[in-house]
Amino acid sequence: MATEKADVVIVGVGAAGGVLAAELGKAGMKVIGLERGPRLKTEDFAPQDELRYFQRQDLRPDVKRQPVTWRANPNVRARPLQTMSYGNQAGGGTVHYGAVSWRLHEDDFRTRTKTVERYGAKAIPENSSLTDWPMSYAELEPYYDRAEYELGVSGRAGNLQGRTIEGGNVFEAPRRREYPLPPLTPDQSGVIFDEAARKLGWHPFPTPRAIISQPYNGRPACSYCGFCQAFGCHVGAKSSILVTKLPEADATGNFTLITGAMCHRVNSDNSGRVTGVSYYGPDGSDNTIEAEIVILGTFVYDNTRLLLLSKTDKFPNGLANSSGEVGKHLMAHMMPNVYVAFDDRHMNNYMGPSAQKHTIDDFNADNFDHNGVGFIRGAQISIGPADLEAGPIGTAMSMDPPPGTPKWGAAYRDFLAKYFSRYGAINAQTENLAYADQTIDLDPNVRDQYGMPAPRVTYDWRRPNERARVEFLMQKMEGIGHAMGATKVWRGALSPGVPGAHHEGGTRMGSDPKTSVVNRYGQTWDIPNLFVIGSSTFPSMSGFNPTLTIQALAYMSADAIAKRYKSRPGALV
């Protein structure tokens, strides 16, 4: 057993952990980062291999070695999920994600309050645990700006200091300055989608992405190779933590990264402080890092599981869980699709970055009147390929063919041969509400390769509010498809209750220690030197991808630790 010492130990060096490693290292703190996967290089991602990265998911957790189980309700036995979308290497999911990079709306931070003000308390489903964030958009805006400029995000502003800018997202919250880089060049799917949306009176714009459209900070611009979602970027144009913050952390001389390290416990003493972590090394050894500050920056399942596994006599229900809120309020985006196909024109979806190419925000959040629709909140609607990956394998494995066409045999072969370059998937990324009975706990029947209980998810998105929202959005997407002039317009299949993309919750933040796990800085209420940073802390989810918000929160927490906690340890709120 090896024992090392540091000022800070960070478990998980992805979207949050990478930012924290660099910023705390710059502040002169000795930082050790633990990452269960390897540290790869840009050249490792060439050549691009669709079978390896999309189908076999080489950059994601091995579901047999690191299982997560799911059940729709407590009355059925959980079964292992067959795919995971988060990362399994230094840089985490930012290595292989589609790099969509959103700020939340102003009202996303006050969802419960704004809903009650406009529609009354009865508009919120009776069993929903929807709540406000313990901060405002204005407080997080400087950190959004910092993340966009330090990492490199391409886009077009729609609201510059309160001034509406046509061609950008006119519904976005005010930003202090334009994006650091112009939008990526649109492809045919984006052009056709924009034309149709404008015809319907809506407001399309290029989706902001952490992919550089021009050379930036010594990195080359996007090559439009098409291998983006599920792939590492072979030129380094994707602004992943791997090529942005980890080199910064290295340059401080204060950062050490340990790869192949699986953290299995957060250690604590009887005084109410954590003392460090224990982890299994790649050789199977059990090792310890002693640290003044412990930061959990892993995915929602691992953040939650670590707290539950680290229970003590003082915290018998899990570390930092005096509130009983650890593992509750899980949320996930559902991704209903409407497909379009053309006999007379090509979409060429396989060209360029694939995820959410162009977007409308007209039916997201509370950007439209919900009176009489039977639900609250909404979704941003985008054009892209099936399952966000547009290669031939991705298309064949992910696209639901239109009614009357089987998904096998000669008829399916002929359909794909004709429409592979002529189809698009219109997707609604729905903002599902938090419910306290949507949970993560420890599975009593399934264990991982280390013998630890697998995280068990109890979740079913098919509630009245969510079903009504999906049906409303399906109709809007069908309208776009017809306005695009598509020969065929049809709905994709819906999931049987399983959570979709961008899982959030499990260690929610709040203003009251009785109803939340951490404060606005990710500092646990129970243990001042234990922090949890990432989407597991989100009180509500919005209709937007969470990564930029995770990074903005990480910058804010790093500032609070370096400028306040470092000199005067204790509660930050």
Secondary structure per residue as TSV (DSSP state, phi and psi in degrees):
chain	resnum	aa	ss	phi	psi
A	1	M	-	360.0	127.3
A	2	A	-	-100.8	143.0
A	3	T	E	-124.8	126.8
A	4	E	E	-121.6	163.0
A	5	K	E	-127.6	146.2
A	6	A	E	-154.6	164.5
A	7	D	E	-71.9	-40.4
A	8	V	E	-136.1	135.6
A	9	V	E	-116.9	130.2
A	10	I	E	-113.9	122.9
A	11	V	E	-96.1	113.0
A	12	G	-	93.1	110.5
A	13	V	-	-113.1	67.1
A	14	G	S	-112.9	-135.1
A	15	A	H	-56.3	-43.2
A	16	A	H	-87.0	-50.1
A	17	G	H	-61.5	-35.3
A	18	G	H	-67.1	-41.1
A	19	V	H	-63.1	-46.3
A	20	L	H	-64.0	-40.4
A	21	A	H	-60.0	-45.4
A	22	A	H	-68.2	-46.6
A	23	E	H	-71.5	-38.9
A	24	L	H	-73.7	-32.8
A	25	G	H	-63.3	-39.7
A	26	K	H	-64.2	-28.6
A	27	A	T	-81.2	4.7
A	28	G	T	88.1	10.2
A	29	M	-	-91.1	139.2
A	30	K	-	-79.3	120.6
A	31	V	E	-121.4	133.0
A	32	I	E	-115.0	128.3
A	33	G	E	-107.8	135.3
A	34	L	E	-107.9	127.9
A	35	E	E	-133.8	127.2
A	36	R	S	-74.0	-21.8
A	37	G	S	-99.7	-169.3
A	38	P	-	-86.3	171.8
A	39	R	-	-105.6	113.4
A	40	L	-	-95.9	168.6
A	41	K	-	-118.5	161.0
A	42	T	G	-54.8	-41.1
A	43	E	G	-67.9	-15.2
A	44	D	G	-69.3	-16.9
A	45	F	G	-93.8	7.0
A	46	A	-	-118.5	137.0
A	47	P	S	-77.3	158.1
A	48	Q	-	-75.5	133.5
A	49	D	-	-128.7	104.7
A	50	E	H	-63.6	-38.3
A	51	L	I	-64.0	-44.3
A	52	R	I	-68.6	-47.7
A	53	Y	I	-91.6	-38.6
A	54	F	I	-87.6	-51.8
A	55	Q	I	-76.1	-46.7
A	56	R	S	-93.4	-6.9
A	57	Q	-	54.7	55.7
A	58	D	T	-64.0	-24.8
A	59	L	T	-96.4	10.8
A	60	R	S	-121.1	166.6
A	61	P	-	-60.5	143.7
A	62	D	-	-75.8	114.2
A	63	V	T	-67.6	-15.4
A	64	K	T	-85.2	-34.8
A	65	R	T	-88.2	-30.1
A	66	Q	S	-129.7	65.3
A	67	P	-	-72.0	151.4
A	68	V	-	-126.4	131.1
A	69	T	E	-104.8	158.9
A	70	W	E	-139.3	141.9
A	71	R	E	-140.9	148.4
A	72	A	S	-74.3	-28.6
A	73	N	S	-159.1	167.9
A	74	P	T	-68.2	-8.1
A	75	N	T	-87.9	-2.1
A	76	V	S	-124.4	155.0
A	77	R	-	-78.9	138.7
A	78	A	-	-73.0	148.8
A	79	R	E	-126.4	150.1
A	80	P	E	-62.8	135.9
A	81	L	-	-67.1	147.0
A	82	Q	S	-92.0	-8.8
A	83	T	-	-151.9	148.9
A	84	M	-	-127.4	143.6
A	85	S	-	-103.6	-6.7
A	86	Y	S	-90.3	179.1
A	87	G	-	-90.3	165.1
A	88	N	-	-141.8	40.1
A	89	Q	S	-160.1	167.5
A	90	A	T	-57.5	132.7
A	91	G	T	99.0	-16.3
A	92	G	G	57.8	-144.1
A	93	G	G	-67.5	-16.4
A	94	T	G	-67.7	-14.7
A	95	V	G	-71.3	-40.4
A	96	H	T	-116.2	0.4
A	97	Y	S	-73.0	169.1
A	98	G	-	-76.3	-4.6
A	99	A	-	71.4	18.7
A	100	V	B	-65.0	133.3
A	101	S	-	-135.2	89.0
A	102	W	-	-103.8	147.5
A	103	R	-	-91.5	149.7
A	104	L	-	-75.4	160.1
A	105	H	-	-72.5	164.2
A	106	E	S	-60.4	-44.1
A	107	D	G	-77.5	-8.9
A	108	D	G	-65.4	-23.6
A	109	F	G	-85.9	-10.0
A	110	R	G	-133.9	44.9
A	111	T	H	-61.5	-48.1
A	112	R	H	-65.3	-48.5
A	113	T	H	-60.4	-46.7
A	114	K	H	-66.8	-36.2
A	115	T	H	-64.9	-45.8
A	116	V	H	-64.6	-40.6
A	117	E	H	-61.5	-38.9
A	118	R	H	-90.9	-35.2
A	119	Y	H	-122.4	-8.4
A	120	G	-	91.4	157.9
A	121	A	G	-62.8	-27.8
A	122	K	G	-70.3	-13.1
A	123	A	G	-70.8	-23.9
A	124	I	S	-83.8	126.8
A	125	P	-	-52.1	139.0
A	126	E	T	-56.7	-35.8
A	127	N	T	-98.7	10.7
A	128	S	B	-81.5	142.2
A	129	S	-	-101.5	29.5
A	130	L	-	-54.8	134.2
A	131	T	-	-147.5	169.5
A	132	D	-	-84.8	160.3
A	133	W	-	-78.6	155.1
A	134	P	S	-86.0	27.5
A	135	M	S	-155.7	167.7
A	136	S	-	-107.9	165.3
A	137	Y	H	-59.0	-41.9
A	138	A	H	-59.0	-34.5
A	139	E	H	-71.9	-29.7
A	140	L	H	-92.2	-16.4
A	141	E	H	-55.1	-42.8
A	142	P	H	-60.0	-30.3
A	143	Y	H	-81.6	-30.8
A	144	Y	H	-59.2	-48.6
A	145	D	H	-59.3	-44.3
A	146	R	H	-62.8	-43.9
A	147	A	H	-63.0	-43.8
A	148	E	I	-61.2	-41.4
A	149	Y	I	-81.2	-37.6
A	150	E	I	-74.2	-36.2
A	151	L	I	-87.6	-41.0
A	152	G	I	104.4	98.5
A	153	V	-	-124.3	135.2
A	154	S	B	-103.3	134.5
A	155	G	-	179.8	-172.8
A	156	R	-	-134.5	125.6
A	157	A	-	-65.7	145.4
A	158	G	S	-116.8	-9.5
A	159	N	E	-149.6	94.6
A	160	L	E	-97.5	104.8
A	161	Q	T	51.9	39.8
A	162	G	T	91.6	-5.2
A	163	R	E	-96.4	121.3
A	164	T	E	-71.3	131.9
A	165	I	-	-117.6	113.2
A	166	E	T	-65.0	143.3
A	167	G	T	97.6	-17.8
A	168	G	S	-104.5	-170.4
A	169	N	-	-82.0	103.1
A	170	V	T	-70.3	-10.8
A	171	F	T	-94.9	-3.9
A	172	E	S	-70.5	159.6
A	173	A	-	-70.7	156.1
A	174	P	-	-64.0	137.7
A	175	R	B	-117.6	153.3
A	176	R	S	-77.3	-26.1
A	177	R	S	-154.3	167.6
A	178	E	-	-64.2	161.1
A	179	Y	-	-56.7	152.5
A	180	P	S	-68.2	-20.5
A	181	L	B	-136.3	147.4
A	182	P	-	-69.8	165.5
A	183	P	-	-62.2	157.8
A	184	L	-	-65.9	154.0
A	185	T	-	-63.6	129.3
A	186	P	-	-71.1	149.9
A	187	D	-	-102.9	-175.9
A	188	Q	H	-62.7	-38.1
A	189	S	H	-62.9	-40.9
A	190	G	H	-66.0	-41.1
A	191	V	H	-63.4	-46.2
A	192	I	H	-68.4	-40.6
A	193	F	H	-60.9	-46.0
A	194	D	H	-60.0	-45.4
A	195	E	H	-59.2	-43.6
A	196	A	H	-67.9	-43.9
A	197	A	H	-63.0	-40.8
A	198	R	H	-66.7	-35.4
A	199	K	H	-60.8	-33.6
A	200	L	T	-85.6	-0.5
A	201	G	T	88.3	15.9
A	202	W	-	-101.0	-174.1
A	203	H	-	-128.9	76.7
A	204	P	E	-75.0	157.2
A	205	F	E	-161.4	160.8
A	206	P	E	-70.3	130.9
A	207	T	-	-65.1	130.4
A	208	P	-	-68.8	136.9
A	209	R	B	-141.1	144.7
A	210	A	S	-83.2	57.9
A	211	I	B	-133.8	125.6
A	212	I	-	-82.1	128.0
A	213	S	S	-84.6	-15.5
A	214	Q	S	-138.2	159.4
A	215	P	-	-53.0	138.3
A	216	Y	B	-152.5	125.8
A	217	N	T	51.7	40.8
A	218	G	T	82.5	3.9
A	219	R	B	-106.1	147.0
A	220	P	-	-78.3	157.4
A	221	A	-	-74.0	165.6
A	222	C	-	-55.5	137.6
A	223	S	-	-96.3	-1.7
A	224	Y	-	58.2	38.0
A	225	C	-	-71.1	-24.4
A	226	G	S	95.1	-15.2
A	227	F	-	-95.3	90.2
A	228	C	-	-128.2	-74.1
A	229	Q	T	-60.9	124.3
A	230	A	T	85.9	-6.6
A	231	F	S	-117.1	150.8
A	232	G	-	-79.2	149.9
A	233	C	-	-83.2	121.3
A	234	H	S	-80.3	-5.0
A	235	V	S	-115.9	-7.8
A	236	G	S	82.8	18.1
A	237	A	-	-79.5	-24.9
A	238	K	B	-72.9	129.9
A	239	S	-	-82.7	57.2
A	240	S	-	-74.4	159.0
A	241	I	T	-58.4	-29.8
A	242	L	T	-59.1	-36.6
A	243	V	T	-108.8	-1.8
A	244	T	T	-111.8	-72.2
A	245	K	H	-82.5	-32.0
A	246	L	H	-63.9	-42.7
A	247	P	H	-60.2	-35.4
A	248	E	H	-64.2	-42.9
A	249	A	H	-62.2	-43.7
A	250	D	H	-58.1	-42.2
A	251	A	H	-66.4	-19.3
A	252	T	H	-72.0	-22.9
A	253	G	T	75.4	3.2
A	254	N	-	-110.5	6.5
A	255	F	E	-118.8	132.8
A	256	T	E	-124.2	128.0
A	257	L	E	-106.5	126.9
A	258	I	E	-109.8	114.0
A	259	T	E	-95.8	165.2
A	260	G	S	67.0	23.2
A	261	A	-	-109.2	120.9
A	262	M	E	-108.3	106.8
A	263	C	E	-70.7	130.9
A	264	H	E	-120.8	-6.0
A	265	R	E	-161.6	141.9
A	266	V	E	-97.0	121.0
A	267	N	E	-87.4	147.5
A	268	S	E	-147.6	164.5
A	269	D	-	-115.7	-174.8
A	270	N	T	-80.2	-4.4
A	271	S	T	-86.5	-3.9
A	272	G	S	91.2	20.9
A	273	R	-	-121.4	152.8
A	274	V	E	-89.0	149.2
A	275	T	E	-113.2	-7.1
A	276	G	E	149.1	-156.5
A	277	V	E	-139.6	159.9
A	278	S	E	-115.9	143.0
A	279	Y	E	-146.3	152.9
A	280	Y	E	-89.8	128.0
A	281	G	-	-82.1	172.9
A	282	P	T	-62.9	-20.5
A	283	D	T	-91.6	6.0
A	284	G	S	88.3	-3.0
A	285	S	-	-69.3	152.3
A	286	D	E	-103.2	118.4
A	287	N	E	-124.3	162.8
A	288	T	E	-131.6	139.9
A	289	I	E	-118.7	125.0
A	290	E	E	-94.9	132.1
A	291	A	E	-149.5	153.2
A	292	E	E	-76.3	-29.3
A	293	I	E	-132.6	134.6
A	294	V	E	-114.8	129.0
A	295	I	E	-122.2	124.6
A	296	L	E	-96.7	117.6
A	297	G	-	-127.4	29.4
A	298	T	S	-87.9	-174.5
A	299	F	-	-69.7	166.2
A	300	V	H	-57.1	-38.0
A	301	Y	H	-68.1	-41.5
A	302	D	H	-75.9	-36.9
A	303	N	H	-56.5	-48.5
A	304	T	H	-66.6	-46.9
A	305	R	H	-60.2	-42.3
A	306	L	H	-59.9	-41.4
A	307	L	H	-65.2	-40.6
A	308	L	H	-69.0	-38.3
A	309	L	H	-70.6	-22.4
A	310	S	T	-95.9	25.1
A	311	K	-	-61.8	152.7
A	312	T	-	-137.8	178.6
A	313	D	S	-60.9	-35.9
A	314	K	S	-72.2	-33.4
A	315	F	-	-126.1	75.6
A	316	P	T	-68.1	-17.9
A	317	N	T	-102.3	13.8
A	318	G	S	120.3	146.8
A	319	L	T	-62.2	137.9
A	320	A	T	61.2	30.7
A	321	N	-	-119.7	37.4
A	322	S	T	-64.4	-24.7
A	323	S	T	-77.0	-19.0
A	324	G	S	74.7	12.9
A	325	E	-	-94.7	-9.5
A	326	V	T	-62.8	128.6
A	327	G	T	91.9	-2.2
A	328	K	-	-101.5	165.3
A	329	H	-	68.9	37.0
A	330	L	-	-65.0	138.8
A	331	M	E	-132.8	154.8
A	332	A	E	-155.0	145.8
A	333	H	E	-73.6	132.8
A	334	M	B	-91.3	150.2
A	335	M	-	-127.9	63.4
A	336	P	-	-63.5	138.8
A	337	N	E	-115.8	146.7
A	338	V	E	-122.3	126.4
A	339	Y	E	-96.0	147.7
A	340	V	E	-129.1	144.8
A	341	A	E	-142.1	148.1
A	342	F	-	-123.0	140.5
A	343	D	S	-89.3	-21.7
A	344	D	S	-117.4	6.3
A	345	R	-	-156.2	157.9
A	346	H	-	-102.2	142.5
A	347	M	-	-99.4	-33.5
A	348	N	-	52.6	51.5
A	349	N	T	-62.7	-20.8
A	350	Y	T	-73.8	-7.2
A	351	M	S	-93.6	131.1
A	352	G	S	80.4	174.5
A	353	P	-	-55.9	139.6
A	354	S	-	-97.9	-30.5
A	355	A	T	-74.1	125.3
A	356	Q	T	43.5	66.8
A	357	K	-	-62.0	-55.1
A	358	H	E	-131.7	155.4
A	359	T	E	-140.0	153.5
A	360	I	E	-121.4	144.7
A	361	D	-	-112.9	8.9
A	362	D	T	-61.6	-27.6
A	363	F	T	-116.8	25.5
A	364	N	S	-99.6	156.8
A	365	A	T	51.8	-127.9
A	366	D	T	-116.4	37.8
A	367	N	S	-76.7	-2.9
A	368	F	S	-140.5	163.5
A	369	D	-	-76.1	121.7
A	370	H	-	-93.6	0.9
A	371	N	T	-59.1	124.8
A	372	G	T	84.0	-2.1
A	373	V	T	-90.1	-15.2
A	374	G	S	87.2	12.9
A	375	F	-	-159.6	167.2
A	376	I	-	-118.2	160.6
A	377	R	-	67.4	-175.8
A	378	G	-	-159.9	-134.9
A	379	A	E	-164.1	149.0
A	380	Q	E	-83.8	144.1
A	381	I	E	-114.1	129.6
A	382	S	E	-133.8	163.2
A	383	I	E	-106.4	142.5
A	384	G	E	-173.2	-162.7
A	385	P	-	-95.1	174.1
A	386	A	G	-63.6	131.6
A	387	D	G	53.6	24.7
A	388	L	G	65.6	13.9
A	389	E	-	-135.0	120.6
A	390	A	-	-105.3	8.7
A	391	G	S	-70.9	173.3
A	392	P	H	-63.2	-38.5
A	393	I	H	-69.3	-45.3
A	394	G	H	-59.0	-42.0
A	395	T	H	-67.2	-47.0
A	396	A	H	-64.3	-36.3
A	397	M	H	-84.9	-20.6
A	398	S	H	-111.0	-30.9
A	399	M	-	-79.0	132.0
A	400	D	-	-83.6	121.2
A	401	P	-	-70.3	163.4
A	402	P	-	-67.5	160.0
A	403	P	T	-52.9	135.9
A	404	G	T	95.5	-11.5
A	405	T	-	-109.2	119.9
A	406	P	-	-70.8	160.1
A	407	K	S	-98.2	43.3
A	408	W	S	-167.9	163.9
A	409	G	H	75.8	-168.5
A	410	A	H	-63.6	-37.2
A	411	A	H	-65.1	-38.8
A	412	Y	H	-71.2	-39.4
A	413	R	H	-58.1	-46.3
A	414	D	H	-66.3	-37.1
A	415	F	H	-62.7	-47.5
A	416	L	H	-64.8	-39.7
A	417	A	H	-60.6	-36.7
A	418	K	H	-82.3	-39.8
A	419	Y	H	-107.9	0.7
A	420	F	T	-52.6	-43.3
A	421	S	T	-97.3	6.8
A	422	R	T	-120.8	12.0
A	423	Y	E	-119.5	164.8
A	424	G	E	-147.5	158.0
A	425	A	E	-115.4	118.5
A	426	I	E	-90.9	125.5
A	427	N	E	-124.2	137.9
A	428	A	E	-110.9	119.0
A	429	Q	E	-94.7	93.2
A	430	T	E	-79.9	140.1
A	431	E	-	-85.1	94.9
A	432	N	-	-81.4	147.7
A	433	L	-	-81.6	161.6
A	434	A	-	-82.7	140.4
A	435	Y	B	-135.2	135.5
A	436	A	T	-64.4	-24.3
A	437	D	T	-88.6	6.7
A	438	Q	S	-93.2	106.5
A	439	T	E	-131.6	165.1
A	440	I	E	-125.0	125.9
A	441	D	E	-139.6	-164.7
A	442	L	E	-99.3	127.1
A	443	D	E	-74.6	124.2
A	444	P	E	-76.1	-9.7
A	445	N	E	-113.0	-17.1
A	446	V	E	-124.0	132.9
A	447	R	E	-125.2	158.2
A	448	D	-	-90.2	-173.1
A	449	Q	T	-64.3	-18.1
A	450	Y	T	-95.9	-0.2
A	451	G	S	86.2	7.2
A	452	M	-	-87.6	147.0
A	453	P	E	-59.1	137.5
A	454	A	E	-72.6	149.2
A	455	P	E	-62.9	136.1
A	456	R	E	-115.7	125.6
A	457	V	E	-102.0	127.0
A	458	T	E	-111.7	112.9
A	459	Y	-	-163.6	139.3
A	460	D	-	-150.2	113.5
A	461	W	-	-73.5	-12.9
A	462	R	-	-81.1	66.3
A	463	R	-	-104.9	160.4
A	464	P	H	-54.1	-45.9
A	465	N	H	-61.0	-43.3
A	466	E	H	-73.1	-38.8
A	467	R	H	-63.1	-43.4
A	468	A	H	-63.7	-39.3
A	469	R	H	-64.0	-45.2
A	470	V	H	-61.7	-43.8
A	471	E	H	-63.9	-42.9
A	472	F	H	-58.1	-45.7
A	473	L	H	-72.6	-35.0
A	474	M	H	-57.3	-42.9
A	475	Q	H	-65.1	-39.7
A	476	K	H	-63.9	-41.6
A	477	M	H	-67.7	-37.5
A	478	E	H	-62.2	-38.0
A	479	G	H	-62.2	-40.4
A	480	I	H	-63.9	-44.0
A	481	G	H	-58.3	-43.2
A	482	H	H	-68.8	-37.9
A	483	A	H	-66.9	-25.5
A	484	M	T	-72.1	-14.2
A	485	G	T	82.8	23.1
A	486	A	-	-66.5	144.2
A	487	T	S	-70.6	-38.6
A	488	K	E	-126.6	136.7
A	489	V	E	-134.9	121.6
A	490	W	E	-150.0	157.9
A	491	R	E	-87.5	143.2
A	492	G	-	-83.4	164.2
A	493	A	-	-71.7	150.8
A	494	L	-	-99.1	152.5
A	495	S	-	-72.4	152.5
A	496	P	S	-82.9	45.9
A	497	G	S	98.9	-17.2
A	498	V	-	-65.5	144.1
A	499	P	-	-62.6	146.2
A	500	G	-	-89.6	-121.1
A	501	A	E	-99.9	164.1
A	502	H	E	55.6	64.7
A	503	H	E	-71.1	136.9
A	504	E	E	-140.6	155.8
A	505	G	-	97.7	175.8
A	506	G	S	113.4	-30.7
A	507	T	S	-139.4	55.5
A	508	R	-	-60.9	148.7
A	509	M	B	-90.8	157.5
A	510	G	-	-169.9	-173.6
A	511	S	S	-103.1	-9.2
A	512	D	-	-121.4	119.1
A	513	P	T	-60.1	-20.4
A	514	K	T	-77.9	-19.8
A	515	T	T	-124.5	11.3
A	516	S	-	-149.9	168.0
A	517	V	S	-100.7	-37.1
A	518	V	B	-131.3	162.2
A	519	N	-	-90.3	-171.3
A	520	R	T	-61.5	-22.3
A	521	Y	T	-93.3	4.4
A	522	G	S	79.9	6.2
A	523	Q	B	-79.6	127.7
A	524	T	B	-68.7	141.5
A	525	W	S	-63.3	-36.9
A	526	D	S	-78.3	-31.7
A	527	I	-	-134.2	103.2
A	528	P	T	-62.1	-24.4
A	529	N	T	-99.8	18.2
A	530	L	E	-117.5	122.0
A	531	F	E	-118.7	146.7
A	532	V	E	-126.6	119.6
A	533	I	-	-125.3	130.3
A	534	G	S	145.1	-172.2
A	535	S	G	-71.2	-12.4
A	536	S	G	-65.1	-17.5
A	537	T	G	-91.2	-5.6
A	538	F	-	-66.5	127.1
A	539	P	S	-76.0	-30.9
A	540	S	S	-142.3	167.8
A	541	M	-	-111.4	-23.8
A	542	S	-	67.4	176.6
A	543	G	S	-94.8	11.6
A	544	F	S	-108.5	153.3
A	545	N	-	-58.5	143.5
A	546	P	S	-88.7	-9.6
A	547	T	H	-61.4	-46.5
A	548	L	H	-63.4	-35.1
A	549	T	H	-68.3	-38.9
A	550	I	H	-57.3	-45.1
A	551	Q	H	-69.0	-39.6
A	552	A	H	-62.9	-42.3
A	553	L	H	-62.6	-38.1
A	554	A	H	-64.5	-41.1
A	555	Y	H	-62.2	-42.6
A	556	M	H	-64.8	-43.2
A	557	S	H	-66.3	-39.8
A	558	A	H	-60.8	-42.6
A	559	D	H	-60.5	-44.2
A	560	A	H	-65.2	-38.8
A	561	I	I	-69.4	-47.3
A	562	A	I	-70.7	-37.6
A	563	K	I	-96.6	-18.1
A	564	R	I	-125.8	-56.0
A	565	Y	I	-66.5	-39.1
A	566	K	T	-55.4	-42.7
A	567	S	T	-87.9	-21.2
A	568	R	S	-145.6	79.5
A	569	P	-	-57.7	141.2
A	570	G	S	150.5	-172.4
A	571	A	-	-64.3	133.5
A	572	L	-	-87.9	-13.4
A	573	V	-	-127.2	360.0
